Amino acid sequence: MTNDMLLNDTCMITSLPDSLLLNIASFSDPPAIYNLAHTCKAFHRSSTELSTRHILSAEADYLKMNRTVPNVASRLLKESLLYGFVSALERSNVALSIGQGRKLAQLQLEQLRKGRKVLISGSAVVQAATGKRFGNYDLDIYCTKESVPALREFLLREVGMCCQSVHPCYGERQGRVYLNETQTIHHVETYIPNSESVSTVDAAAIARRFYRAWNAQQAALGNDINALPPQAMNVDMSYLNYRNEMVYRMQKYRRHKFPKDYPFALSPQGSGRKFIELIVCRTNPEEVIEGFDLEICKCKFNGERIQVVSMEETFNSRTKSDDYIKFINCYMPVYLKTLTLRLTLDLTIPPINVLKTLKADSVSNETMMHIMHCFANTMKTAEKSVQLTVLGTEHFNILRCSENYVSIPHYFLALHNKLVTQLNRALKYCKRGIHVPINDELKAMFLDVCDNAAITPPSPKRARH
């Protein structure tokens, strides 16, 4: 093939009308458009044929759209990302339609004009960026308390949701010990479809009935001399649970109070399938997302565009990680090796699911000591800078003095739970076909486990939107 023929082939696609290129981009995955934009400088030019209007733009904003696009390549990539995001919204557990997606994007922009950021991150945005398709995933919406009322109203009126549970920290569950170092998240609200099969009760009734049940319990225990006896109160003691306690606290202190008639699922447990999580941040939601351990999870949608972190890595289905993953690569093999030895030597020890976090009230002294010894042994292999990042100077020095670390067992249990949570997330994205820098030993051990870890190898085929 001659040089003239090569030149003609290269220029063929750039000679197409910009509107046709935009249509092609809407059917293509972002990695393909990203690579295409690197093939020819002719893509990096302005265009008066295109506009900033996109699939999630409101109809009323049509006349406000800029008719000049400064860079065709960037506009094509944006189109591909947004069409992929719409596809991810439709395929999510909540199955948002294009119309609902537009209304959510407009809500984000309205909040942004008020100086408030509402961001969508997580699996839906990762799919939009990589072109991959996952199964069984929810939507993660990050906001501050000022945006919560508008989002609750949107989820109720536009999407038909009811609140299922409220947790005081992201991922926290009753009885489990977690590190809460930065305190960047105030609480998390989970939402499920308000269908005919779901029995609901309003927020005011939950708070009122929980308080009556708690009073009855205190009277039965003799802890509150002013409380009426249970038989005189005629209360439903089934309202005395962890979810209802969190709702009662929120209704009492008013800072994040629900409307009195806001519907809650009667059962705080549900089927276990996640639909929407509303993560209410103490600080700017961007700061919370920037603290994620996997860089690919820092991709986010702000109502107008998808912001991709580390394009070269993301568009090649790779992700960088923080020092916690490096620490996991050293800690987990030590933990698993010594745990296997313990189970071999002592058959009375029940089987342990290593990919589950531990409850403080159910952890034996032997298990607690085992965890602390594993942290001490990890210091022999992990880099010093990694240890200082994960442990902090105080706990790093305590571990160096082996006789002192037994005095703070709950800290190490909390750190162990954090490492297990992050390992689960890393394995989840490995399963989805994303290259995560965890060592081959851990991948070989967990990616083939179906029962305990619920992890399977990634499929070589990828569905297109």
SVG drawing of the C-alpha trace seen along z (x, -y; Angstrom):
<svg xmlns="http://www.w3.org/2000/svg" viewBox="-53 -31 64 62">
<polyline fill="none" stroke="black" stroke-width="0.4" points="0.0,0.0 1.4,-3.4 1.8,-6.4 -0.9,-8.2 -3.4,-5.4 -2.6,-5.5 -3.2,-9.2 -6.5,-8.8 -7.6,-6.1 -6.7,-8.3 -8.5,-11.3 -11.7,-9.4 -13.4,-9.5 -12.4,-13.1 -14.0,-14.1 -17.4,-13.0 -19.9,-15.7 -19.5,-16.5 -23.2,-15.6 -22.5,-12.1 -19.4,-11.7 -21.5,-12.7 -24.0,-10.0 -21.3,-7.4 -19.9,-8.4 -23.3,-7.8 -23.1,-4.1 -19.4,-3.7 -17.8,-3.0 -15.6,-5.8 -12.3,-3.8 -12.9,-3.5 -13.6,-7.3 -10.6,-8.1 -8.3,-6.0 -9.8,-7.4 -9.2,-11.0 -5.5,-10.1 -5.2,-9.0 -5.5,-12.4 -5.1,-16.1 -8.1,-16.9 -10.4,-15.8 -8.9,-18.6 -10.6,-21.6 -13.7,-23.7 -17.1,-23.1 -20.1,-25.3 -22.2,-22.3 -22.4,-20.8 -23.8,-22.2 -23.4,-21.5 -26.8,-20.0 -26.8,-16.3 -29.1,-13.4 -29.7,-14.5 -30.3,-18.2 -33.8,-19.5 -36.0,-20.4 -36.5,-24.0 -32.7,-24.6 -32.4,-24.1 -32.2,-27.7 -29.6,-28.3 -27.1,-25.8 -23.8,-27.0 -23.7,-26.4 -19.9,-26.5 -17.9,-23.5 -14.2,-24.4 -13.0,-20.8 -14.7,-18.1 -12.8,-15.2 -13.9,-16.3 -17.5,-16.7 -17.5,-13.2 -16.1,-11.7 -18.7,-13.5 -21.4,-12.1 -20.1,-8.5 -19.8,-8.9 -23.3,-10.2 -25.0,-7.6 -23.1,-5.0 -24.3,-6.5 -27.9,-6.6 -27.6,-2.9 -26.1,-2.2 -29.1,-4.0 -31.5,-1.9 -29.7,1.3 -29.3,0.5 -31.5,2.2 -33.7,-0.9 -34.0,-1.0 -34.2,-4.8 -35.8,-5.9 -34.3,-8.6 -36.9,-11.0 -36.1,-10.3 -32.4,-10.6 -33.0,-14.0 -34.9,-15.2 -32.2,-13.9 -29.6,-15.8 -31.6,-19.0 -32.0,-18.6 -28.2,-18.3 -27.7,-21.5 -30.3,-23.4 -28.5,-22.5 -25.2,-23.5 -26.5,-26.9 -27.2,-27.3 -23.6,-26.4 -24.4,-22.8 -22.9,-19.7 -24.9,-16.5 -22.7,-13.9 -23.3,-10.4 -20.4,-7.9 -19.9,-4.2 -20.7,-1.3 -23.0,-3.2 -20.3,-5.8 -17.5,-3.2 -19.6,-1.4 -20.1,-4.6 -16.4,-5.3 -15.1,-1.8 -17.8,-0.6 -18.2,2.6 -21.6,3.8 -22.1,5.1 -25.0,6.9 -26.9,6.2 -25.8,2.7 -27.3,-0.4 -27.0,-4.1 -24.8,-6.0 -25.8,-9.7 -23.5,-12.0 -24.7,-15.3 -24.7,-17.6 -27.6,-18.1 -28.8,-21.2 -29.7,-19.1 -31.3,-16.2 -34.9,-17.5 -34.9,-18.0 -33.5,-14.5 -35.9,-12.9 -38.8,-14.6 -37.4,-13.5 -37.0,-9.9 -40.5,-9.8 -42.4,-11.7 -40.4,-10.9 -39.0,-7.5 -41.6,-6.0 -39.2,-5.1 -39.5,-4.7 -36.7,-4.8 -35.7,-1.5 -32.9,-2.2 -30.6,-4.9 -27.1,-4.2 -24.8,-6.7 -21.7,-5.9 -21.1,-4.5 -21.1,-0.7 -21.6,-0.6 -24.0,2.0 -25.1,2.7 -22.6,4.3 -19.6,4.1 -16.6,2.0 -15.2,-0.3 -12.7,-3.1 -14.3,-6.5 -11.1,-8.6 -12.1,-11.6 -15.8,-11.8 -16.6,-13.0 -20.0,-11.2 -22.8,-12.0 -25.2,-9.2 -26.4,-7.0 -30.1,-6.5 -31.1,-3.5 -34.2,-3.5 -36.3,-0.7 -39.3,-0.8 -42.5,-1.6 -44.5,1.3 -47.7,3.0 -45.7,5.8 -43.9,3.3 -45.7,2.3 -44.9,-1.2 -45.2,-3.4 -44.5,-7.2 -41.4,-8.6 -43.4,-10.3 -45.1,-7.0 -41.7,-5.1 -40.2,-7.7 -43.3,-7.7 -43.7,-3.9 -39.9,-3.4 -40.0,-5.8 -42.9,-4.0 -41.3,-0.7 -38.0,-1.9 -39.9,-3.4 -41.6,0.0 -38.2,1.8 -36.7,-0.6 -39.6,0.0 -39.3,3.8 -35.6,3.5 -36.2,1.2 -33.9,-1.5 -36.4,-4.3 -38.6,-4.9 -40.7,-7.4 -41.6,-5.0 -45.0,-3.3 -45.1,0.5 -45.4,2.3 -48.9,3.7 -50.2,0.2 -48.7,-1.2 -50.0,1.3 -47.0,0.9 -45.7,2.8 -42.2,4.0 -41.3,5.0 -40.5,1.3 -37.5,1.6 -34.7,2.2 -31.6,0.4 -33.1,-1.2 -35.9,-2.7 -33.5,-4.0 -31.6,-5.9 -34.9,-7.3 -35.9,-8.4 -32.6,-10.2 -32.9,-12.0 -36.5,-13.1 -35.6,-14.3 -32.6,-16.4 -34.1,-17.9 -30.9,-18.7 -31.7,-15.9 -35.3,-15.4 -37.6,-13.6 -41.1,-15.0 -43.6,-13.5 -45.5,-11.6 -42.4,-10.3 -42.9,-6.6 -40.5,-4.0 -40.5,-0.3 -42.0,1.4 -39.3,4.1 -35.7,2.6 -34.2,5.6 -35.8,6.2 -34.6,8.7 -31.0,7.5 -31.1,6.1 -29.8,2.5 -31.4,-0.2 -30.4,-3.7 -28.1,-4.9 -28.1,-8.6 -24.8,-9.4 -25.1,-12.6 -21.7,-14.2 -20.5,-16.5 -18.2,-18.2 -18.0,-18.7 -19.1,-15.5 -16.0,-15.8 -13.8,-15.4 -15.5,-12.2 -15.2,-10.7 -11.5,-11.8 -10.9,-9.7 -11.8,-6.4 -9.2,-3.7 -9.6,-2.8 -9.1,-5.7 -11.6,-4.3 -14.3,-4.8 -13.5,-8.5 -15.2,-9.0 -18.4,-11.0 -21.4,-12.7 -22.2,-16.2 -25.4,-16.8 -23.7,-18.1 -20.7,-15.8 -18.8,-12.7 -15.5,-13.5 -13.0,-10.7 -9.9,-10.3 -6.8,-9.0 -8.1,-8.6 -5.3,-6.4 -5.8,-3.9 -9.6,-4.1 -10.1,-3.6 -7.8,-0.6 -9.9,1.0 -7.1,0.5 -7.1,-1.4 -4.5,-2.7 -5.0,-2.3 -3.9,-3.9 -1.5,-2.6 -4.3,-0.5 -4.3,1.9 -0.5,2.2 -0.9,2.9 -3.6,5.5 -1.2,7.3 1.1,7.8 -1.4,8.3 -4.0,10.7 -1.5,13.4 -0.1,13.4 -3.6,13.4 -4.8,16.3 -1.6,18.4 -1.7,18.2 -5.5,18.6 -5.2,21.8 -2.6,23.1 -4.9,22.4 -7.8,24.2 -5.6,27.2 -4.2,27.4 -7.5,26.8 -10.5,28.5 -12.9,27.0 -12.5,23.5 -15.6,22.9 -15.0,22.1 -14.3,18.4 -15.4,16.4 -12.4,14.2 -14.2,11.9 -16.7,10.9 -16.2,8.1 -16.2,9.1 -18.5,8.1 -16.8,6.9 -19.2,8.9 -18.6,12.2 -14.8,12.1 -12.9,14.4 -9.8,13.3 -7.8,15.8 -9.0,14.2 -8.3,10.7 -4.8,11.7 -4.3,13.4 -5.3,10.2 -2.9,8.1 0.0,10.6 -0.7,10.5 -0.4,6.7 2.9,7.0 4.2,9.5 3.1,7.4 5.5,4.8 8.3,7.1 7.3,6.9 5.3,3.7 7.1,0.6 7.5,-1.9 5.8,-4.7 2.8,-2.4 2.7,-1.5 2.7,-5.1 -0.1,-6.0 -2.3,-3.1 -1.5,-3.0 -0.5,-6.5 2.6,-7.5 1.0,-6.6 -0.1,-3.1 3.0,-2.5 5.1,-3.1 2.8,-1.0 3.3,2.0 7.0,1.6 6.8,2.1 5.2,5.5 4.3,5.5 2.0,2.5 -0.3,3.2 -2.4,5.6 -3.8,2.6 -5.8,1.3 -7.5,4.4 -10.6,2.6 -8.5,0.3 -6.9,3.3 -10.2,5.0 -11.6,1.8 -8.6,1.6 -9.0,5.3 -12.6,4.7 -11.6,1.7 -9.0,3.9 -11.6,6.7 -14.1,4.2 -11.5,2.7 -10.4,6.2 -14.0,7.1 -14.3,4.0 -11.1,4.7 -12.2,8.3 -15.6,7.1 -13.9,4.9 -11.5,7.7 -14.6,9.9 -16.0,7.1 -12.9,7.1 -11.0,4.2 -7.3,4.7 -6.8,3.9 -3.2,4.1 -3.8,6.8 -1.3,9.6 -1.7,12.8 -1.9,14.9 -5.1,13.2 -6.6,13.3 -6.0,17.0 -7.4,17.6 -10.6,15.6 -11.7,15.2 -12.6,18.8 -14.5,18.9 -18.3,18.9 -19.8,19.7 -18.0,17.5 -16.6,14.8 -19.4,14.7 -16.7,14.0 -16.5,15.4 -13.9,14.9 -14.8,12.0 -16.6,12.9 -14.6,12.5 -17.7,11.1 -19.1,7.6 -22.6,6.6 -23.0,3.4 -25.6,0.7"/>
</svg>
